[in-house]
Amino acid sequence: MGKLFGTFGVRGIVGEEVTPDLAYNLGLALATHLNGEGKVTVGYDTRTSNVMLEHAIVSGLTAGGCDATRLGMVPTPVLSFGIKHFSCDAGIVITASHNPPEYNGFKFWDEEGAGFVREREREIEELFEKGGELKNWDEFGRAVKADALSPYLDSLADRVPEIDQELKVVVDCANGAGSVATPEILSRLGCKVIAMNSQPDGSFPGRLPEPTPEHIQELVKTVKSTDADLGIAHDGDGDRTIIVDENGEILSGDRVFALVALHYLRGMENPRIITTVATSSVLDDVAEQLGGEVVRTRVGEPDIISEYRENDGDLGGEENGGVIFPDWLLCRDGVMTAIQFVEYISQTGEKVSEVNKTLPEYHQFKKKTDCPDKLKPKVLDDLAKKFEHYNPDRTDGVRVVLEDGWFIVRPSGTEPIFRCFSEAQTEERAEELVEEGMQALEESISKLK
């Protein structure tokens, strides 16, 4: 990772790492990268710092000669859609995705609506360090407001004209950007929608924006108390989807991805699913059912997109419930994921719990621990030596695959922490594997401090 860019984009605490000066200089760097011309879409989620940062980054863009198309508050996939809809040369979304409210950040997008590849991120960092080129007064760009949300929703509705049966769906948008999209499109498609935490509010009063099991317990209760068919949970910028079944059981992001893949890729010859080294083996099971294959990359949306562009693919996604539909948009789209899942349930006529049981059962554990960023490379090398007898996968972090499960230890690209994920077909074994990984990790960090 670079000094500024993490797993995907620039992110940090507002007033510390993320400031108006940072936003202005990033905007100026992007304008310079684009040779001081062209159009850039700018959007943001619901965070309280977004208007401030939008003004700053638009100032940098226009000072560097680019025109800015301001979309206002939109889900991240709407920003991606808007780039192509308005024939722009790049885009910026101001969001910290699933992070707590004190965080914010910036994701950069190319003319096809995909996140910048690593090489372009490095170029932006270099220009940021050098300082971008400020244009003369008569060469400044201009800023205009535009609506990308309406055409985005219309295009989605055209792809799924109507859900076959009326389903009662509880939608929890975490007071984030999905609030303006998912409840409306599901209602338009014929679902009976109960919206919760769907009033845009950057302090996230309903729950924290990451849709983890502990954060979406109110959604679980609401699904059960209203006899709903399912629940849908988004993160802060609407690019992830987690599902709750009719009994209040939470489906992990991996399983949401897998079930959507079964639906979306059905009938396709030799489908190619692109995912990361941290995603469940259930994707391999689905690929086998479909007669296709799974390709694994480093963690991060840009790496999935790079693999797609180099070698093609039919569906992409991550373990967090972010699914990429390349024939729709080259970014994770939580709204589209929700629609595809609901359409699948409607067409099968089965309950979510019944559809979920068609997949093999896996158990997962996820833990994390603090680690200074400067120690991360040394810790990884130390872990690789500890587990060298397993011939670990070093695609991203250290991934150890055993006959009865696997675990991966990898550093966060956005926070000073390490994460350890494990998976096995029994809960007991999955817990043993995560403890093995965490013990080795904590020993390495302690030794190298």
C-alpha positions in Angstrom: 0.0 0.0 0.0 1.1 3.6 -0.6 1.3 6.4 2.0 -2.1 7.7 1.2 -4.1 4.9 -0.5 -5.1 1.8 1.4 -7.1 -1.3 0.3 -9.3 1.0 -1.6 -8.9 4.8 -1.5 -7.7 7.3 1.1 -9.3 7.1 4.6 -8.7 8.4 8.1 -10.2 10.4 11.0 -11.6 13.8 10.1 -9.5 16.6 11.5 -6.5 14.4 11.8 -5.6 12.5 8.6 -8.6 13.8 6.6 -8.7 17.6 6.3 -9.9 20.2 3.8 -6.3 20.8 2.8 -5.9 17.1 2.0 -9.2 17.2 -0.1 -8.1 20.3 -2.0 -4.7 18.9 -2.8 -6.1 15.5 -3.9 -8.5 17.3 -6.2 -5.7 19.4 -7.6 -3.6 16.2 -8.0 -6.4 14.4 -9.9 -6.9 17.5 -12.2 -3.2 17.6 -12.9 -3.2 13.8 -13.6 -6.0 14.5 -16.2 -3.8 17.2 -17.8 -6.0 20.0 -16.5 -9.1 19.2 -18.6 -12.1 17.0 -18.6 -15.1 16.3 -16.3 -15.1 14.6 -12.9 -18.2 13.5 -11.0 -18.2 14.0 -7.3 -20.6 12.4 -4.8 -20.7 11.6 -1.1 -22.4 9.5 1.5 -24.2 10.9 4.6 -21.2 11.7 6.9 -21.3 15.1 8.6 -18.0 16.2 7.1 -18.9 15.5 3.5 -20.2 18.9 2.5 -17.0 20.5 3.8 -14.8 18.0 2.0 -16.8 18.2 -1.2 -16.3 22.0 -1.3 -12.6 21.5 -0.8 -12.1 18.7 -3.4 -14.2 20.5 -6.0 -12.1 23.6 -5.4 -9.0 21.6 -6.1 -10.5 20.1 -9.3 -11.6 23.4 -10.7 -8.4 25.1 -9.7 -6.6 22.5 -11.7 -8.7 23.1 -14.8 -11.3 20.3 -14.6 -15.1 20.6 -14.6 -16.9 19.0 -11.6 -20.3 17.3 -11.9 -21.7 17.4 -8.4 -24.1 14.5 -7.7 -24.7 15.4 -4.0 -25.5 12.6 -1.6 -25.7 9.2 -3.4 -24.7 5.6 -2.9 -21.3 4.7 -4.2 -22.7 2.6 -7.1 -24.7 5.7 -8.2 -21.4 7.6 -8.5 -20.0 4.9 -10.7 -23.2 4.9 -12.8 -23.0 8.7 -13.1 -19.5 8.7 -14.5 -20.6 6.8 -17.7 -24.1 8.4 -17.7 -22.6 11.9 -17.9 -19.6 10.8 -20.0 -17.1 11.9 -17.4 -13.4 11.3 -17.4 -13.1 10.3 -13.7 -15.0 10.3 -10.4 -14.5 10.8 -6.7 -16.8 9.6 -4.0 -16.3 11.0 -0.5 -17.0 8.1 2.0 -15.4 6.0 4.7 -17.8 3.1 3.8 -18.2 0.9 6.9 -16.0 2.9 9.2 -17.4 4.8 12.3 -18.7 8.4 11.9 -15.5 10.2 12.8 -13.8 8.7 9.7 -14.0 9.9 6.1 -12.1 9.3 2.9 -11.9 9.5 -0.9 -12.2 6.8 -3.6 -11.1 7.6 -7.2 -12.8 6.2 -10.2 -11.9 6.0 -13.9 -13.9 6.8 -17.0 -15.6 3.3 -16.9 -16.8 3.7 -13.4 -14.2 1.4 -11.9 -11.9 2.2 -9.0 -8.4 3.4 -9.9 -5.9 0.6 -10.4 -2.9 0.6 -8.1 -0.7 2.3 -10.7 -3.0 5.3 -11.0 -3.3 5.6 -7.3 0.5 5.8 -7.1 0.5 8.5 -9.8 -2.0 10.5 -7.7 0.3 10.1 -4.6 3.3 11.3 -6.6 1.5 14.4 -7.8 0.1 15.0 -4.4 3.6 15.0 -3.0 5.0 17.3 -5.7 1.9 19.6 -5.6 -0.5 19.8 -8.5 -0.6 22.5 -11.2 -2.7 25.5 -10.4 -4.2 27.0 -13.6 -4.5 30.7 -14.5 -7.7 32.5 -13.6 -9.1 32.2 -17.1 -8.4 28.4 -17.2 -10.3 27.3 -14.1 -13.0 24.7 -14.4 -16.6 25.0 -13.5 -18.9 23.1 -11.2 -22.5 22.0 -12.0 -25.1 20.0 -10.1 -26.6 16.9 -11.7 -29.0 14.1 -10.9 -27.6 10.5 -11.3 -30.0 8.8 -8.9 -33.1 9.0 -11.0 -31.6 7.5 -14.1 -29.8 4.9 -12.0 -33.1 3.7 -10.4 -34.8 3.7 -13.8 -32.1 1.6 -15.3 -32.3 -0.9 -12.4 -36.1 -1.1 -12.7 -35.6 -1.9 -16.4 -33.3 -4.8 -15.6 -35.8 -6.4 -13.2 -39.2 -5.2 -14.4 -41.2 -6.7 -11.4 -40.7 -9.2 -8.6 -42.8 -12.3 -9.3 -44.5 -12.4 -5.8 -45.0 -9.8 -3.2 -42.4 -10.1 -0.5 -42.2 -8.3 2.8 -38.7 -6.9 3.2 -37.2 -4.9 6.0 -34.4 -2.6 4.8 -31.8 -1.2 7.2 -29.7 1.4 5.5 -27.7 2.4 8.6 -28.8 6.1 8.0 -26.4 5.9 5.1 -26.6 6.6 1.4 -28.6 3.5 0.5 -31.5 5.2 2.2 -32.3 7.1 -1.0 -32.2 4.0 -3.2 -33.0 0.6 -1.9 -36.4 1.1 -0.2 -37.6 3.0 -3.2 -36.5 0.5 -5.9 -37.8 -2.5 -4.0 -41.2 -0.8 -3.5 -41.2 0.1 -7.2 -40.6 -3.6 -8.1 -43.5 -4.8 -6.0 -42.1 -5.6 -2.6 -43.8 -4.5 0.7 -41.0 -2.5 2.3 -40.4 -1.7 5.9 -37.6 0.9 6.1 -35.6 1.3 9.2 -32.5 3.6 9.8 -33.4 5.0 6.4 -33.3 8.7 7.3 -29.9 10.0 6.0 -27.8 11.0 9.1 -24.1 11.1 9.2 -23.9 10.6 12.9 -25.4 7.1 12.3 -27.9 7.2 15.2 -29.6 3.9 14.4 -26.4 1.8 14.3 -22.8 1.9 13.3 -22.4 1.6 9.5 -20.6 -1.7 9.3 -23.4 -4.4 9.0 -21.9 -6.9 11.4 -24.1 -9.3 13.4 -23.7 -7.2 16.6 -24.8 -4.0 14.8 -27.9 -5.4 13.0 -29.7 -7.0 16.0 -32.6 -4.5 15.7 -33.0 -5.6 12.1 -33.1 -9.2 13.2 -35.8 -8.4 15.8 -37.8 -6.4 13.3 -37.8 -9.2 10.7 -39.1 -11.6 13.3 -41.7 -9.3 14.9 -43.2 -8.3 11.5 -43.2 -11.8 10.0 -41.1 -10.4 7.1 -39.7 -12.7 4.4 -36.2 -11.3 4.8 -34.1 -8.3 6.0 -31.5 -6.4 4.1 -28.6 -4.4 5.7 -26.3 -2.0 4.0 -23.2 -0.2 5.0 -22.7 3.5 5.0 -22.2 4.1 1.3 -24.5 1.3 0.0 -22.0 -1.0 -1.8 -22.5 -3.9 0.6 -25.5 -6.1 1.4 -26.0 -8.5 4.2 -29.2 -10.7 4.4 -31.3 -11.8 7.4 -33.6 -14.8 6.8 -37.2 -15.1 8.0 -36.1 -16.6 11.3 -33.7 -13.8 12.1 -30.6 -15.8 11.1 -27.9 -13.7 9.5 -26.3 -14.8 6.2 -22.7 -13.9 6.0 -21.5 -11.8 3.0 -19.9 -14.8 1.5 -23.2 -16.7 1.4 -25.1 -13.7 0.0 -22.5 -13.5 -2.8 -22.8 -17.2 -3.4 -26.6 -17.3 -3.6 -26.6 -14.2 -5.9 -24.0 -16.0 -8.1 -26.2 -19.1 -8.3 -29.1 -16.9 -9.6 -27.2 -14.5 -11.8 -24.9 -17.0 -13.5 -27.4 -19.8 -13.9 -27.3 -21.1 -17.5 -24.0 -19.4 -18.3 -21.3 -21.6 -19.8 -18.2 -21.9 -17.7 -18.8 -18.8 -15.6 -15.7 -17.2 -14.0 -16.1 -15.8 -10.5 -13.4 -13.4 -9.2 -13.0 -13.1 -5.5 -10.3 -12.6 -2.9 -8.2 -14.9 -0.7 -10.4 -14.0 2.3 -13.7 -15.3 0.8 -15.4 -18.5 1.8 -15.0 -21.9 0.1 -18.7 -21.8 -0.5 -17.9 -19.8 -3.7 -15.9 -22.9 -4.9 -18.9 -25.1 -4.2 -21.1 -22.7 -6.2 -18.6 -22.6 -9.1 -18.6 -26.4 -9.2 -22.4 -26.5 -9.4 -22.3 -24.0 -12.2 -19.5 -25.7 -14.1 -17.3 -22.7 -13.7 -14.2 -21.6 -11.7 -13.1 -19.3 -8.9 -10.1 -17.0 -9.3 -8.7 -15.4 -6.1 -6.9 -12.1 -5.8 -5.6 -9.7 -3.2 -8.2 -8.2 -0.9 -9.6 -5.0 -2.4 -12.0 -4.0 -5.2 -9.3 -2.6 -7.5 -7.5 -6.0 -7.5 -10.7 -7.8 -8.5 -11.3 -5.2 -11.3 -7.7 -5.6 -12.5 -8.2 -9.4 -12.8 -11.4 -8.9 -14.7 -9.8 -6.5 -17.1 -6.8 -8.7 -17.7 -8.6 -12.1 -18.0 -12.3 -11.4 -18.1 -14.9 -12.7 -15.7 -18.7 -12.9 -15.1 -19.1 -11.9 -11.4 -16.9 -10.5 -8.7 -17.2 -9.9 -5.0 -15.8 -10.0 -1.5 -16.6 -11.7 1.8 -18.1 -8.5 3.1 -21.3 -8.8 0.9 -20.0 -6.5 -1.9 -20.9 -8.0 -5.3 -19.7 -6.7 -8.7 -21.9 -7.3 -11.8 -19.5 -6.4 -14.6 -22.2 -6.2 -17.3 -23.9 -3.6 -15.1 -21.2 -1.6 -13.3 -17.5 -2.1 -12.5 -18.0 -1.6 -8.8 -19.6 -3.2 -5.8 -23.3 -2.5 -5.9 -25.3 -3.2 -2.7 -28.6 -2.1 -4.2 -28.2 -4.4 -7.2 -27.2 -7.2 -4.9 -30.3 -6.7 -2.8 -32.5 -6.7 -6.0 -30.9 -9.9 -7.4 -31.3 -11.7 -4.0 -34.9 -10.7 -3.7 -35.6 -11.8 -7.3 -34.0 -15.2 -6.7 -36.1 -15.8 -3.6 -39.2 -14.7 -5.5 -38.5 -17.0 -8.4 -37.8 -20.1 -6.3 -40.9 -19.6 -4.2 -38.8 -20.9 -1.2 -37.9 -19.2 2.0 -34.5 -17.6 2.5 -33.6 -20.3 5.1 -34.5 -23.0 2.6 -32.4 -21.5 -0.2 -29.5 -21.0 2.2 -29.6 -24.7 3.2 -28.9 -25.7 -0.5 -25.3 -24.5 0.1 -22.8 -26.5 2.2 -22.5 -25.2 5.8 -19.3 -23.5 6.9 -18.4 -21.8 10.1 -16.2 -18.7 10.3 -14.4 -16.7 13.0 -13.0 -13.2 12.6 -10.7 -11.5 15.0 -8.4 -8.5 15.0 -5.7 -6.9 17.0 -3.8 -3.6 16.9 -0.6 -3.3 15.1 1.4 -0.1 14.1 1.5 0.3 10.3 5.3 0.4 10.3 5.5 -3.1 11.8 3.1 -4.7 9.3 5.7 -5.9 6.7 8.0 -7.4 9.3 5.1 -9.1 11.0 4.0 -10.7 7.7 7.5 -12.0 7.0 7.7 -13.4 10.5 4.4 -15.2 10.1 5.4 -16.6 6.8 8.4 -18.2 8.4 6.3 -19.6 11.3 4.0 -21.3 8.8 6.4 -22.2 6.1 5.8 -25.9 6.6 2.2 -25.3 5.3 3.5 -23.6 2.1 1.3 -20.5 2.8 -0.3 -18.4 0.1 1.3 -15.0 0.1 -1.1 -13.4 -2.4 -2.3 -11.1 0.4 -1.2 -11.6 3.9 -0.5 -15.2 5.0 -3.1 -17.8 4.1 -2.8 -21.3 5.4 -4.9 -24.0 3.8 -5.4 -27.3 5.6 -7.5 -30.4 4.7 -10.3 -29.4 7.1 -10.3 -25.6 6.8 -8.1 -22.5 6.4 -7.2 -19.3 8.0 -5.7 -16.0 6.8 -3.8 -13.3 8.7 -3.5 -10.0 6.9 -3.0 -6.3 7.7 -5.8 -3.8 7.2 -5.2 -1.3 4.4 -7.2 1.4 6.2 -6.5 1.0 9.9 -3.5 0.1 12.2 -4.7 -3.4 12.8 -4.3 -7.0 11.7 -7.2 -9.3 11.0 -7.4 -13.1 11.2 -10.2 -15.0 9.4 -10.8 -18.7 9.7 -13.2 -21.2 8.2 -14.1 -24.9 8.7 -17.1 -27.1 8.4 -17.4 -27.3 12.2 -17.6 -24.4 14.6 -15.1 -26.0 16.9 -12.4 -26.4 14.2 -13.0 -22.9 12.9 -12.4 -21.5 16.4 -9.2 -23.6 16.8 -7.9 -22.2 13.5 -8.5 -18.6 14.3 -6.9 -19.0 17.7 -3.9 -20.6 16.1 -3.6 -17.7 13.7 -4.2 -15.1 16.4 -1.6 -16.6 18.8 1.1 -16.6 16.1 0.1 -13.0 15.1 0.2 -11.6 18.7 3.6 -13.3 19.3 5.0 -11.8 16.2 3.8 -8.3 17.0 5.0 -8.5 20.6 8.5 -9.8 19.5 8.9 -7.0 16.9 7.7 -4.0 18.9 
